[in-house]
Amino acid sequence: MTQNNRPSYLSFGLAWLLGYGAFALSYGSDPPVPAALAGALLFGGLVLALVITGVGAARALRGAHGRDAVIGKLLAAAWLIGFGALSILIQAASTALDEPEVQTLLWPTGAGLVVGMIYLAGGVAYRDALQYALGAWLALLSSAALFLNGANLYWALAVIGGGGYLVAAVLEPRRSTAESGHAVRDPAVRSR
């Protein structure tokens, strides 16, 4: 199954950069950006990125058969399972600790961890080193961001996380072109 992930990487990169950047600017006693606007930017950007990614995945899966079709369906289900499990974990931790700030910390960082782990799985399944590297970057960055306080957590997610997506978007056309050329020479090689 061949798929160009560039539109997905670009849309998620911009959503992270603008959304989490707006959250960083909405932090503090007299923020220049209202929290409601930051939430709308992040949520709207993520929804748009999910639509773009879903359309691309559906197109790529249209002609897929056998192993590739199963992998595509399992990875699609992994998004629902991962975010469902994250929601349960965050709600349970927030309730057990009786600390509402747990949700503020764990939603952005936990979401980055889940996304990173799914990209790791996709990278392995499709032998896609770029997707695997992006997954590792997002999983590690999002987890490490928990050590940061206040707006710095959001700046890290915006600049380093969003930047990671944008770097992957720049590298994606080169990877796709190189793999397409390789696939022509060796039809046994599967590329995504």
Stockholm file with secondary structure:
# STOCKHOLM 1.0

chainA/1-192         MTQNNRPSYLSFGLAWLLGYGAFALSYGSDPPVPAALAGALLFGGLVLALVITGVGAARALRGAHGRDAVIGKLLAAAWLIGFGALSILIQAASTALDEPEVQTLLWPTGAGLVVGMIYLAGGVAYRDALQYALGAWLALLSSAALFLNGANLYWALAVIGGGGYLVAAVLEPRRSTAESGHAVRDPAVRSR
#=GR chainA/1-192 SS CCCCCHHHHHHHHHHHHHHHHHHHHTCSSSCSSCHHHHHHHHHHHHHHHHHHHHHHHHHHHTTCCHHHHHHHHHHHHHHHHHHHHHHHHHHHHHHHHTCTHHHHHHHHHHHHHHHHHHHHHHHHHHTCHHHHHHHHHHHHHHHHGGGSCTHHHHHIIIIIIHHHHHHHHHHHHHHHHHHHHHHHHCTTCCCC
#=GC SS_cons         CCCCCHHHHHHHHHHHHHHHHHHHHTCSSSCSSCHHHHHHHHHHHHHHHHHHHHHHHHHHHTTCCHHHHHHHHHHHHHHHHHHHHHHHHHHHHHHHHTCTHHHHHHHHHHHHHHHHHHHHHHHHHHTCHHHHHHHHHHHHHHHHGGGSCTHHHHHIIIIIIHHHHHHHHHHHHHHHHHHHHHHHHCTTCCCC
//
